């Protein structure tokens, strides 16, 4: 989805054509390849990689013993959908074309689909907000709804991989930055958020609070090498190069939904 859709070109210009062909080739190969990853998968989602950095063992157990989403998870999904609804629905082709069209101001595209290969492994994801200017990635925004207004390592990993993925698709991203917006869980159905009138969304403030909740925004430069190393480490789990690693955090173990199945849990120690 895109904010302020412009239709000044209906033809697929060369940069857009190249990016689209690369993206489609990644999808095609993922469908035709043999299932060589864990759990019979052909692709790895960026969101799953972020979970690995929270606790890889928890992710592993969630694949073996899946559970229904919690109320907190559902509220986070609702919050994402409310903001994404601000955009104009578009196909992937339309999104890419709009991203490379020359313009004077950056353009925001919501829920931008990405797909690229790392060491032959297809990696897929949806970027909450991708800001483009003439085919260059200006900024990636990752949105979280949490009980804690803090930016955790997993958020850095996920947002950095979105920048890496856009670069892998063919966009210029060496000067990109990523921002992490963290909202209180109560904000998920806030009218200000769904209408795009929350002061944090305008970019004019880095923190805001009201009678409903609070939010913060922190921005960082994209580090290509760091994100590449983080991705390589995560993919080693999916390719069976190593076994899942449990987090040493007792706090995480205590709140883990799979602690009763985990041999490494420190929840009761």
N, C-alpha and C positions, 0 to 999 in steps of 0.2 A: 504494500500500500504506500501511497505517496502523498505528501503534503503539497498543495498548490500545483496540481497537474498542469503541465504545459503540453500543447500538441503542435509544436512548431516543426515537427518532422515525423513523417510516418514511415520513412524508409529506414532500413537498418544500415546505418553508416558503418564503415569498416571497423573502428574500435569496438563497437557494440557487437558486430557480427562475430569478431574473434572471441570476445568474452562469452557470448552465448554458445558458440560452438564448443568451447572448452568445457563449459558447465554441462552441456548436453552429453558430451563424450564421457565425462565422469559418471553421470547417471546411467548411461548406456552400458559402460563397462561394469558398473556395480551390479546391474541386473543380469548380465551374461556371465559373470565370473562365478567360480565355485565358492561355496561357503567355507572359507578357511579361517574365519575369526571365531572367537568364543561364542557359544550359544547359537551357532549356525548363522551368524550375522555376516552380511556382505559390506556393511558400512558402519561407521562409528559417528555418533552424534556429539557435537560440541558440548551439549548440556550434560551428557554422560561423562565426558572427560572432566568437566568441572566437578562432578560428584566424586570422581576418583581422588581429587585433591582434598576433598573433605574427609572421606574415608573410603578407600578402595574396597575394603572388605564388606562394608555396608552395601556398596553398589553390587558387589558380587552376590551377596546373599539375597538382594532384592530381585536379581535375575532368577535365582533358584526358587525363592519363596515370595512371589509378587504379592503385594497388598494393595488395597484400594487407596486412592489419594485421601489425605486427611483434610479436614475443614480448612486448615491454614493453606494447604497446597491449592485447594479449589479457589480460595479467595485470591491468592496470588495470580492464578490463571485468569480470574475474572478481571483483576486490575489491569493485566496486560491487554486483555481483549478490549477493555474500555478505552485505553489510550490508542490502540491500533485502529479503533473505529474512527478516529479523527482523520485518517488518511483516505485516499481515493483508491478503491480496488483496481488492481492492474495485474496483467499477466507478467511472467518473468521477463518476457521479451520487452514489454513496455517499460518495465522498471529499469532494465539495463540501458535502453535507449535514452531514457530521461536522465540517467546518471552521467552519460557522456556528452549530452548536448551542452554546447557552450552557453554560459549564463553569467550574470554579474554577481549573483548571491548564491551561497550554498543551498542545496536542495535536500530536504529530509525525506527519506523513504522508509516507511514503517514495515516491519516484518520482512526484511529483504532476505531472500533465499540465497544461501551460499553452498558451494560444493567444489572441492578440490581434492587432489591426491597428495599424500605424504608417504613417500617410500612405497608407492603402489597401492596404498590403502585409501579408499574413498572416505572423506570426512565431510559431513553435512551439518547444516545449522540454519537458524533463522535469527537475523540480527534485529534487536528491538528497534533501533533507529540507526540508519546509516546516512551520513551527511556527505554529499558529493559536490564537487565544483569542477566542472569540465573534465570529468573522468578521474579525478583524483579524490581519494578518500580524505575528507577533512576531519571527520570525527565519527566514532562509534559510541552509541549510548546504550548501556546495559541497565535494565530497570529491575529492582528487587523490592519485594514487600517482606518486611521482617519485624520481629519484636525488638531487634537491636539496630540502632542507627549507627552502624559501623561498616567499613569496607573490609571484607575478609579476603584472604588469599585466593579463595575459589572464584571470587568476583573478578579479580585481576586476571586469572587464568582464562576465564570465559571471554571477557571483553578483548583480551589480547589475541586470542585465537580467532575471534571474529575479524580483527584487522588482518591477521595472517591469512585467513581464508579469502578475504576480498583481494588481497595481494596475489594469492595463488590463482585466483580467477582471471587476473590480468589487469586489475585496477592499480594505479600508482598509490602506494600507501606509506612510502618511507617517511613522510612528514606527518602522518596521521597521529591523532591522539584518541584516547578513549575516556569516556566519562561514566562513572557509576552513580546512578540515582537510587538511593535507598529510601523507601517510604515505610511509614508505620503500617502494620497490617490493616488498621482501621481505615486507611486511605483507599482501599481497593474499590469501594463503591462511592467515592466522594464525587460530588457534582463538579467541583472545580477541576478535578483530574480528567473526568470524562469529557468536559467541555474545552479542555486545553487552556484553562484560565489560572491554573496553579502557578504562582510566581516562579517556582523552580523550573517549570517547563519553558518559560520565556528565556531562560539563560541569564537573567539579570541578577539572580541571587544564588548563593551556594547553600543556603539553608532557609527553612521556612517552617513555621508552626502555626496552627490555628486550633480552634476548639475541637476539631475532628481528629487531628493527628499532627505529624511532623515529617520532615524529609530533609535529606542532605544530598549534595552533589560534589563529587571529587573527580578531578581530571588528571590524566597522566599521559606522557608520551608513549607511543607504541614502540616496543623493543622487539625487533624482528628475531634476533638471536635467542633471546629469552623465551619467546613464545614457541620458537622452533624446538628448543630443547625440552620444554614442557610437553609439547605434543609427542615427541619421540619417546619420552619416558612413559607417557600414558598408553601409547600404542603397543608398547612391549607387553603389556598385560593382555591386550586383545589378540596378539599373535602368539601367545603361549610362551613367550621368551622368559617370563617370570610369573610367579604366582601372586595373587592379590596381597596387598600389604595393608595391615590394620593400622588405624590411627592410634597413637599412644595417649590420646586425650581422654581422661576419665570423664570429663564433662560431655564429650560427644557420645561416649559409651552409655552414659546414664540416660540420655534422651533418645538413644537409638531404638528404632522399631524392630530391629533384628537381633538385639543383644542376647535373647534367649537361645539363639541358634549359633552364636559366635563363640569359638573356642578362645578368642583373644580378648574378649570383653573384660574391662576392668571396672565395670559398673558396681560390682559388689565388693571390690577389694578395698 
